[in-house]
Each structure stands twice: as structure tokens, then as C-alpha cells.
Amino acid sequence: MKRQVVEVNGILCEVVATYFDEVTKKKITSEEDKKIVSDIFREVLNTI
């Protein structure tokens, strides 16, 4: 697997996950999509 690093607000961050919706065949672009992923992350973090 290739390591991917991106800059966010001047801070270098390593990408640990990406999202692709198999149903809509698109990457996260809309605010609604971002909310769905945010909810998923929140649920995962609450189980740790």
C-alpha cells in the first residue's frame, strides 16, 4: 500500500482512510456525504 500525505491548513497529515460510496459511485463531495462519514467516525470512536 502506498503512503499518502496531504497538507491540511498548513499541517502535513497521513491519510489513514478514504471513502468511496459503492451505491452512488462517488467520493465524498457534498455536505450531506461529509455528515454521513462524520457520523460513521463518531460511532467508531465511541466504541473504542
C-alpha positions as CSV (number, residue, x, y, z in Angstrom):
1,M,0.0,0.0,0.0
2,K,1.3,3.5,-0.9
3,R,1.6,6.0,1.9
4,Q,-0.3,9.2,1.1
5,V,0.4,12.6,2.9
6,V,-1.8,15.7,2.4
7,E,-1.5,19.2,3.7
8,V,-4.5,20.5,5.7
9,N,-4.4,24.1,7.0
10,G,-0.6,24.0,6.8
11,I,-0.2,20.7,8.7
12,L,1.0,17.6,7.0
13,C,-1.3,14.6,7.7
14,E,-1.1,11.0,6.7
15,V,-4.2,9.6,5.1
16,V,-5.4,6.6,7.1
17,A,-8.8,6.1,5.3
18,T,-10.6,7.1,2.2
19,Y,-14.3,6.8,1.3
20,F,-16.0,5.7,-1.8
21,D,-19.7,5.1,-2.0
22,E,-20.4,1.9,-4.0
23,V,-24.1,2.9,-4.5
24,T,-23.5,6.3,-5.9
25,K,-20.1,5.6,-7.3
26,K,-18.6,8.8,-6.0
27,K,-16.2,10.1,-3.4
28,I,-17.3,12.4,-0.6
29,T,-18.1,15.8,-2.1
30,S,-21.3,17.2,-0.7
31,E,-22.1,18.4,2.8
32,E,-24.6,15.5,3.2
33,D,-21.9,13.0,2.3
34,K,-19.5,14.5,4.8
35,K,-22.1,14.3,7.5
36,I,-22.6,10.6,6.8
37,V,-18.9,9.9,7.1
38,S,-18.6,12.1,10.2
39,D,-21.4,10.1,11.9
40,I,-19.6,6.9,11.0
41,F,-16.3,8.1,12.5
42,R,-18.2,9.3,15.6
43,E,-19.8,5.9,16.1
44,V,-16.4,4.1,15.7
45,L,-14.7,6.4,18.1
46,N,-17.5,5.9,20.7
47,T,-16.8,2.1,20.6
48,I,-13.1,2.5,21.4
